Amino acid sequence: MMDINHEEEDARINALPDDIQLHTDDDRISVLPDDILIHILECLDLPIAIQASTLSRRWRHLPRMLSRLLIDVADFMPPRHLNTAVDHIMTTYSDAVRRLLSSNSNRCIKHLQLSFYLTDPYICTIGHIVGDVAEISKINCLELTLWNDVADPSFEQCIQFGQRFMNFFLVCTGTFRHLTRLILQNLIFEDFDVPNLIDTCNKLQLLSLTSCDTFTGEEYVLKIDAPRSELVVLEIITCGFARVDLIHVPKLGRVVCDTWFEANPPLRLGIVPCLDNICISCNALCNQTPFTLSELLSSTRNLTILYLNFRDQMIWIKPEDPKHLSHVFNNLRDVYIYNIFYECDLNWTMFLLEAAPSLNNFYLMLSRHPCERSRCKDSAEKVNVLWDQASSGFKHHHLSLLEIKGFAMDDRLMKYIKHVMERAVDLKRIRLLDQDTCEKCDSMDDIQSSSSLIRWRFPTEEREKSLIRQQLVDGISSSVDLTIGE
């Protein structure tokens, strides 16, 4: 625990014989100057650093001199905390925050992360302490992660949490003006709360919202028009917004959109000149029809990383003429296409390769999960995606790596790999990897027939691997380095 009684510690040390006290303080590490000892402590988790400070009087003042602090409420949980009142946990936490952030003229905190429950009256107490420190220390990074004290809150409880957070925001505006990272979950906002939050937090660089919504619900479009914003990373995860419109966010570099429930596409991009990394993940629902990437990304010009995760379900993008994406993908370097259901044809992915002439690395992950881990009662039907419109003379001159995870001995997959090898004339490496283990699928395999197991089997014997290598290079002049299972 971080809550240290320094009077007890002093009494304990003073009670020792003089020769033992001298030995305790006069070790090789303790004679080092403060700045080196502080650097050592900052390499440790804060609870361990606090415990180390109790070893001697020489170390006791060091925690108040740390320039990097992560004060996580999880570190204040008793071993059996299920029956421990949140009030007790937050009382201890608040006291530790007060001790660690107590004013010190020599103190200069540069990096401060706090994670705690969104519980009254502690949040405002903590907020005022942090605000005072932020004014003195000129913090470079100030991060707040706020948790609800209910594991699976109801809609009404999420409304209460949203109101509680906004009251915290209004009472401690000074703290939020210094905030650089904010991570929230399970909050119901008023319609304009999030835009107001971004406008007020003029140093905010990361905003992460998980399972958040507004009173308007499925009809509400979250519009972010913040031309003076410092926002660099935006994460929208399992939220109930009808769509997110990024009207003008000039410094935004990374967008994560994970699991949405309304119609496609989930985003509309306006003026986002710095956007170079976009991550979109969803298991499609029956009310969601596939959309084209050009519809989503037409206003971007600097994408370097594209991540699409289909969660083993329907492919929710439509292949399109690569010419429609050439201006968007001109700078693309890395593409991750994850959790394509195994029965789906892979030739459609070639339109992405053709649209991205500067692509270096192409990562595919195939999903062989008979347990249907991501399926729900409203999942869309999985339909094969057909694409046979690749330019006849198309050659790719920059692709260096093709990696396929979830590989199995399958003629259709072998033909696809050969097709990529023929098109990517400078391909240097192919990595074929097994699928990660899945306990549910493993238990199902125990009752399946041996022929089914052979169908999905990853090659493990050198004879099998050698045969695969021979089949892939047969008829192709290539010096590609092929690794299987490494």
Wavefront OBJ file of the C-alpha trace (Angstrom):
o trace
v 0.000 0.000 0.000
v 1.135 3.526 -0.710
v -0.371 5.024 2.439
v 2.735 5.309 4.620
v 2.761 6.461 8.238
v 6.022 8.400 8.363
v 5.848 8.924 12.133
v 5.782 5.165 12.633
v 8.641 4.817 10.175
v 10.736 7.395 12.059
v 10.009 5.638 15.356
v 11.024 2.304 13.877
v 14.344 3.672 12.622
v 15.106 5.625 15.815
v 14.501 2.512 17.894
v 17.375 0.709 16.180
v 20.842 0.678 17.744
v 23.148 3.351 16.344
v 25.407 0.907 14.563
v 22.457 -0.729 12.802
v 21.060 2.648 11.781
v 24.365 3.595 10.285
v 24.567 0.331 8.384
v 21.000 0.790 7.124
v 21.709 4.244 5.713
v 25.278 3.728 4.605
v 24.867 1.168 1.797
v 26.445 1.551 -1.633
v 23.258 2.633 -3.369
v 22.204 5.151 -0.732
v 25.422 7.149 -1.088
v 24.459 7.960 -4.672
v 23.143 11.485 -5.344
v 19.408 12.129 -5.330
v 19.051 12.494 -9.098
v 20.435 8.975 -9.697
v 18.285 7.452 -6.958
v 15.222 9.181 -8.394
v 16.028 7.782 -11.833
v 16.227 4.296 -10.304
v 12.861 4.703 -8.567
v 11.209 6.017 -11.736
v 12.119 2.738 -13.460
v 9.997 0.862 -10.888
v 6.256 0.607 -10.405
v 5.182 3.247 -7.905
v 4.172 0.801 -5.125
v 7.629 -0.788 -5.269
v 9.260 2.639 -5.325
v 7.264 3.640 -2.241
v 8.225 0.442 -0.437
v 11.876 1.073 -1.304
v 11.633 4.535 0.231
v 10.737 3.017 3.607
v 14.044 1.154 3.866
v 15.934 4.102 5.334
v 15.678 7.754 6.302
v 18.006 8.513 3.369
v 15.355 7.342 0.867
v 12.240 8.617 2.620
v 11.990 12.004 0.883
v 12.602 10.642 -2.639
v 8.984 9.786 -3.631
v 8.115 13.486 -3.281
v 10.863 14.284 -5.784
v 9.780 11.907 -8.558
v 9.072 13.667 -11.853
v 7.067 10.716 -13.260
v 4.147 9.312 -11.279
v 1.519 6.697 -12.071
v -0.953 6.530 -9.182
v -3.326 3.674 -10.012
v -6.320 2.838 -7.842
v -5.691 -0.853 -8.564
v -2.603 -0.631 -6.356
v -4.824 0.278 -3.405
v -7.036 -2.790 -3.619
v -6.701 -5.196 -0.695
v -6.006 -8.801 -1.760
v -9.687 -9.593 -1.205
v -11.268 -6.357 -2.286
v -14.656 -7.603 -3.476
v -16.268 -6.652 -0.194
v -14.151 -3.570 0.399
v -16.188 -0.364 0.188
v -15.197 1.999 -2.592
v -15.272 4.805 -0.015
v -12.498 3.102 1.933
v -10.401 2.545 -1.199
v -10.859 6.120 -2.396
v -10.123 7.560 1.059
v -6.789 5.758 1.041
v -6.158 6.734 -2.560
v -6.955 10.428 -1.975
v -4.659 10.532 1.038
v -1.818 8.992 -0.984
v -2.355 11.525 -3.788
v -2.221 14.340 -1.242
v 1.024 13.015 0.255
v 2.713 12.352 -3.085
v 1.685 15.669 -4.623
v 2.162 17.847 -1.545
v 3.705 21.160 -2.483
v 7.482 21.280 -2.591
v 9.386 24.232 -3.994
v 11.948 21.885 -5.523
v 9.346 19.612 -7.091
v 8.933 19.499 -10.874
v 6.482 16.803 -11.999
v 6.636 16.295 -15.746
v 4.545 13.162 -16.216
v 1.505 12.432 -14.043
v -0.998 9.616 -14.592
v -3.922 9.051 -12.244
v -6.449 6.234 -12.412
v -9.329 6.254 -9.929
v -13.033 5.720 -9.376
v -15.489 8.394 -10.454
v -16.853 8.705 -6.910
v -17.954 11.754 -4.919
v -16.609 13.606 -3.008
v -13.129 12.292 -3.777
v -12.958 13.258 -7.445
v -13.135 16.996 -6.786
v -10.644 16.742 -3.912
v -8.194 14.967 -6.208
v -8.973 17.373 -9.024
v -8.080 20.444 -6.953
v -4.825 18.859 -5.734
v -3.834 17.948 -9.281
v -4.808 21.386 -10.581
v -2.586 23.110 -8.025
v 0.354 20.869 -8.892
v -0.201 21.392 -12.616
v -0.016 25.171 -12.178
v 3.297 24.916 -10.294
v 5.020 22.099 -12.170
v 4.116 22.887 -15.790
v 3.330 19.207 -16.442
v 4.099 17.881 -19.922
v 1.787 14.873 -19.642
v -1.285 14.774 -17.399
v -3.483 11.690 -17.826
v -6.761 10.825 -16.100
v -8.387 7.399 -16.349
v -11.761 7.346 -14.625
v -13.477 4.092 -13.665
v -17.025 3.431 -12.568
v -17.513 1.552 -9.311
v -20.168 -0.677 -10.915
v -19.017 -3.587 -13.072
v -22.005 -3.629 -15.445
v -23.870 -0.341 -14.978
v -27.448 0.160 -16.119
v -28.490 2.987 -18.443
v -29.677 5.011 -15.452
v -26.380 4.492 -13.659
v -24.459 5.585 -16.773
v -26.544 8.780 -16.770
v -25.525 9.391 -13.149
v -21.874 8.749 -13.989
v -22.074 11.168 -16.915
v -23.585 13.888 -14.730
v -21.008 13.247 -12.024
v -18.174 13.534 -14.544
v -19.485 16.768 -16.027
v -19.816 18.265 -12.533
v -16.204 17.232 -11.901
v -15.271 18.895 -15.183
v -17.058 22.153 -14.307
v -15.734 22.346 -10.736
v -12.124 21.520 -11.693
v -11.820 23.346 -15.016
v -8.291 24.424 -14.106
v -7.197 20.787 -13.956
v -8.786 20.009 -17.329
v -6.997 22.932 -18.968
v -3.725 21.092 -18.270
v -5.052 17.672 -19.234
v -3.263 15.885 -22.108
v -4.875 12.408 -21.967
v -8.412 11.455 -20.887
v -9.822 7.902 -20.751
v -13.524 7.428 -19.951
v -16.051 4.598 -20.005
v -19.774 3.962 -19.466
v -20.921 7.583 -19.474
v -24.128 9.055 -20.891
v -23.525 12.652 -22.001
v -25.669 15.574 -22.959
v -25.430 16.171 -26.713
v -22.792 18.911 -26.597
v -20.755 17.694 -23.629
v -17.993 16.006 -25.649
v -17.428 18.936 -28.062
v -17.373 21.326 -25.066
v -14.920 19.063 -23.294
v -12.561 19.106 -26.284
v -12.854 22.876 -26.640
v -12.042 23.464 -22.963
v -9.196 20.952 -22.741
v -6.994 22.890 -25.126
v -3.955 20.701 -24.370
v -5.786 17.406 -24.799
v -3.844 15.034 -27.072
v -5.681 11.739 -26.468
v -9.373 11.145 -25.873
v -10.636 7.592 -25.394
v -14.356 6.863 -25.000
v -15.563 3.328 -24.308
v -19.258 2.374 -24.094
v -20.334 6.012 -24.044
v -23.499 7.513 -25.504
v -25.839 10.497 -25.324
v -29.485 10.881 -24.331
v -30.337 11.214 -28.035
v -28.872 7.754 -28.595
v -28.889 6.230 -32.068
v -29.838 9.512 -33.746
v -26.916 11.497 -32.356
v -23.951 12.299 -34.604
v -20.872 13.280 -32.600
v -19.435 16.295 -34.436
v -15.925 17.410 -33.590
v -15.066 20.786 -35.057
v -11.973 21.901 -33.153
v -9.577 23.874 -35.358
v -7.484 24.954 -32.339
v -7.406 21.506 -30.756
v -4.179 19.662 -29.897
v -5.973 16.310 -30.248
v -3.681 13.677 -31.784
v -5.411 10.380 -30.892
v -9.150 9.690 -30.802
v -10.537 6.309 -29.690
v -14.256 5.542 -30.026
v -14.925 2.032 -28.695
v -18.349 0.365 -28.492
v -20.106 3.720 -28.326
v -23.724 4.357 -29.281
v -23.238 7.376 -31.565
v -24.922 7.156 -34.953
v -21.679 8.415 -36.518
v -18.610 10.464 -35.687
v -17.965 13.469 -37.941
v -14.426 14.818 -37.730
v -15.121 18.187 -39.291
v -11.852 19.997 -38.546
v -9.218 18.443 -36.294
v -5.897 19.684 -37.707
v -3.454 17.692 -35.550
v -5.344 14.418 -35.388
v -2.948 11.608 -36.348
v -4.627 8.373 -35.206
v -8.270 7.285 -35.108
v -9.529 4.068 -33.536
v -13.139 3.112 -34.226
v -13.999 -0.202 -32.607
v -17.490 -1.721 -32.737
v -20.401 0.440 -33.786
v -24.103 -0.395 -33.946
v -25.626 1.930 -36.506
v -25.361 2.169 -40.295
v -22.070 2.185 -42.171
v -19.712 3.931 -42.438
v -19.141 4.855 -38.777
v -16.933 7.872 -39.546
v -16.996 10.921 -41.756
v -13.667 12.653 -42.253
v -13.366 16.359 -42.965
v -10.197 18.399 -42.563
v -7.749 16.001 -40.914
v -4.455 16.752 -42.716
v -2.233 14.878 -40.223
v -4.247 11.654 -40.107
v -1.789 8.865 -40.918
v -3.064 5.921 -38.851
v -6.596 4.545 -38.837
v -7.854 1.425 -37.074
v -11.380 0.120 -37.697
v -12.726 -3.042 -36.058
v -16.218 -4.488 -35.954
v -18.241 -7.686 -36.172
v -20.914 -6.567 -38.616
v -24.586 -6.618 -37.685
v -27.479 -7.506 -39.991
v -28.468 -3.831 -40.351
v -25.016 -2.876 -41.646
v -24.225 -3.158 -45.337
v -20.695 -3.041 -46.793
v -19.263 0.335 -47.811
v -16.302 1.459 -49.908
v -13.132 2.750 -48.318
v -13.108 5.713 -50.689
v -16.436 6.769 -49.159
v -14.770 6.876 -45.758
v -11.243 8.049 -46.545
v -11.598 10.316 -49.562
v -10.410 13.445 -47.721
v -7.188 11.902 -46.359
v -3.823 12.117 -48.113
v -1.195 11.019 -45.596
v -2.263 7.563 -44.436
v 0.703 5.317 -43.656
v -1.016 2.626 -41.525
v -4.391 0.987 -42.177
v -5.836 -1.618 -39.798
v -9.097 -3.418 -40.553
v -10.435 -6.140 -38.243
v -13.552 -8.059 -39.313
v -13.815 -10.154 -36.116
v -14.447 -13.424 -38.037
v -17.738 -12.099 -39.421
v -18.977 -10.423 -42.610
v -16.475 -8.378 -44.622
v -17.925 -4.903 -44.244
v -15.957 -3.155 -47.008
v -16.653 -3.470 -50.729
v -13.784 -3.963 -53.192
v -13.552 -1.071 -55.610
v -11.500 0.215 -58.511
v -8.016 0.964 -57.084
v -8.054 4.267 -58.970
v -10.659 5.551 -56.513
v -8.160 5.081 -53.682
v -4.852 5.927 -55.345
v -4.734 9.466 -53.912
v -5.619 8.144 -50.437
v -3.186 5.212 -50.363
v -0.258 6.832 -52.122
v 1.764 7.002 -48.864
v 0.458 3.803 -47.284
v 3.271 1.660 -45.840
v 1.592 -0.961 -43.612
v -1.764 -2.714 -44.056
v -3.263 -5.078 -41.467
v -6.313 -7.093 -42.555
v -7.273 -9.184 -39.547
v -9.755 -11.951 -38.741
v -11.036 -12.714 -42.226
v -13.354 -15.706 -41.893
v -11.525 -18.663 -43.348
v -14.040 -19.614 -46.050
v -13.762 -16.163 -47.613
v -11.810 -15.836 -50.833
v -8.717 -13.648 -50.445
v -8.373 -12.329 -53.992
v -10.397 -9.251 -53.056
v -7.475 -8.013 -50.933
v -5.483 -7.469 -54.130
v -7.346 -4.217 -54.797
v -5.715 -2.798 -51.657
v -2.298 -3.877 -52.862
v -2.848 -2.315 -56.262
v -4.149 0.942 -54.754
v -1.066 1.338 -52.491
v 2.064 1.571 -54.674
v 4.364 2.393 -51.714
v 3.177 -0.464 -49.478
v 6.034 -2.212 -47.630
v 4.296 -4.684 -45.333
v 1.071 -6.632 -45.893
v -0.310 -8.503 -42.856
v -3.248 -10.894 -43.124
v -4.863 -12.883 -40.340
v -7.285 -15.658 -41.192
v -9.801 -16.776 -38.603
v -10.524 -20.480 -38.220
v -12.857 -20.383 -35.227
v -15.610 -22.994 -35.401
v -16.578 -21.757 -31.923
v -17.893 -18.570 -33.613
v -16.353 -16.470 -30.824
v -17.555 -13.104 -32.224
v -20.977 -14.108 -33.476
v -24.167 -12.783 -31.901
v -27.835 -13.233 -32.749
v -27.797 -10.025 -34.853
v -24.598 -10.784 -36.789
v -24.762 -10.223 -40.532
v -24.608 -13.189 -42.866
v -21.084 -14.096 -43.935
v -20.972 -13.884 -47.711
v -17.961 -14.644 -49.873
v -16.314 -11.559 -51.374
v -15.544 -11.922 -55.055
v -13.019 -9.799 -56.933
v -11.566 -10.493 -60.335
v -10.791 -7.043 -61.681
v -7.060 -6.687 -61.074
v -5.219 -4.893 -63.853
v -3.665 -7.469 -66.138
v -0.243 -5.816 -66.158
v -0.190 -4.767 -62.510
v 3.171 -5.128 -60.762
v 4.054 -3.943 -57.266
v 7.636 -2.740 -56.797
v 7.827 -1.920 -53.077
v 6.161 -4.744 -51.159
v 8.805 -6.332 -48.946
v 6.872 -8.554 -46.499
v 3.770 -10.719 -46.779
v 2.701 -12.257 -43.460
v -0.249 -14.620 -43.118
v -1.362 -15.764 -39.690
v -3.803 -18.643 -39.532
v -2.135 -20.467 -42.429
v -3.123 -24.049 -43.190
v -2.399 -26.462 -46.031
v -5.077 -25.323 -48.455
v -4.884 -25.142 -52.265
v -6.915 -21.934 -52.400
v -4.539 -20.203 -50.007
v -1.475 -21.487 -51.865
v -2.827 -20.045 -55.110
v -3.353 -16.683 -53.428
v 0.210 -16.550 -52.110
v 1.586 -17.401 -55.554
v -0.611 -14.673 -57.026
v 0.913 -12.100 -54.656
v 4.416 -13.359 -55.468
v 3.771 -12.903 -59.175
v 2.526 -9.341 -58.676
v 5.029 -8.171 -56.018
v 8.218 -8.443 -58.033
v 10.532 -7.257 -55.225
v 8.978 -9.304 -52.432
v 11.733 -10.246 -49.983
v 10.009 -12.271 -47.277
v 6.914 -14.386 -46.668
v 6.017 -15.479 -43.143
v 3.347 -18.160 -42.644
v 2.198 -18.529 -39.042
v -0.232 -20.729 -37.147
v -3.394 -19.349 -35.593
v -3.254 -18.519 -31.892
v -4.694 -21.193 -29.664
v -8.361 -20.968 -28.689
v -9.660 -22.983 -25.733
v -13.196 -23.190 -27.120
v -12.022 -24.393 -30.518
v -9.605 -26.860 -28.932
v -12.416 -28.407 -26.919
v -14.525 -28.686 -30.084
v -11.620 -30.354 -31.923
v -11.675 -33.121 -29.316
v -15.026 -34.320 -30.633
v -14.446 -33.645 -34.349
v -13.354 -36.229 -36.860
v -9.718 -36.681 -37.766
v -10.390 -35.551 -41.343
v -11.628 -32.217 -40.032
v -8.479 -31.831 -37.986
v -6.275 -32.554 -40.998
v -8.112 -29.869 -42.966
v -7.104 -27.178 -40.477
v -3.702 -28.506 -39.560
v -0.719 -26.163 -39.629
v 2.384 -27.786 -41.164
v 4.883 -28.720 -38.485
v 7.109 -31.338 -40.087
v 10.068 -30.280 -42.205
v 8.881 -32.534 -45.036
v 5.587 -30.634 -45.194
v 7.285 -27.251 -45.044
v 9.686 -28.241 -47.788
v 6.766 -29.317 -49.988
v 5.026 -25.966 -49.460
v 8.186 -24.054 -50.375
v 8.551 -26.091 -53.534
v 4.915 -25.525 -54.571
v 5.186 -21.771 -54.064
v 8.376 -21.230 -56.049
v 7.459 -23.673 -58.814
v 7.304 -21.736 -62.056
v 8.254 -18.420 -60.428
v 11.665 -16.799 -60.547
v 11.903 -15.520 -56.979
v 14.507 -15.315 -54.237
v 11.928 -14.635 -51.544
v 12.775 -15.839 -48.032
v 9.937 -18.121 -46.947
v 9.572 -18.950 -43.250
v 6.887 -21.219 -41.831
v 6.027 -21.062 -38.159
v 8.912 -18.842 -37.102
l 1 2 3 4 5 6 7 8 9 10 11 12 13 14 15 16 17 18 19 20 21 22 23 24 25 26 27 28 29 30 31 32 33 34 35 36 37 38 39 40 41 42 43 44 45 46 47 48 49 50 51 52 53 54 55 56 57 58 59 60 61 62 63 64 65 66 67 68 69 70 71 72 73 74 75 76 77 78 79 80 81 82 83 84 85 86 87 88 89 90 91 92 93 94 95 96 97 98 99 100 101 102 103 104 105 106 107 108 109 110 111 112 113 114 115 116 117 118 119 120 121 122 123 124 125 126 127 128 129 130 131 132 133 134 135 136 137 138 139 140 141 142 143 144 145 146 147 148 149 150 151 152 153 154 155 156 157 158 159 160 161 162 163 164 165 166 167 168 169 170 171 172 173 174 175 176 177 178 179 180 181 182 183 184 185 186 187 188 189 190 191 192 193 194 195 196 197 198 199 200 201 202 203 204 205 206 207 208 209 210 211 212 213 214 215 216 217 218 219 220 221 222 223 224 225 226 227 228 229 230 231 232 233 234 235 236 237 238 239 240 241 242 243 244 245 246 247 248 249 250 251 252 253 254 255 256 257 258 259 260 261 262 263 264 265 266 267 268 269 270 271 272 273 274 275 276 277 278 279 280 281 282 283 284 285 286 287 288 289 290 291 292 293 294 295 296 297 298 299 300 301 302 303 304 305 306 307 308 309 310 311 312 313 314 315 316 317 318 319 320 321 322 323 324 325 326 327 328 329 330 331 332 333 334 335 336 337 338 339 340 341 342 343 344 345 346 347 348 349 350 351 352 353 354 355 356 357 358 359 360 361 362 363 364 365 366 367 368 369 370 371 372 373 374 375 376 377 378 379 380 381 382 383 384 385 386 387 388 389 390 391 392 393 394 395 396 397 398 399 400 401 402 403 404 405 406 407 408 409 410 411 412 413 414 415 416 417 418 419 420 421 422 423 424 425 426 427 428 429 430 431 432 433 434 435 436 437 438 439 440 441 442 443 444 445 446 447 448 449 450 451 452 453 454 455 456 457 458 459 460 461 462 463 464 465 466 467 468 469 470 471 472 473 474 475 476 477 478 479 480 481 482 483 484 485 486
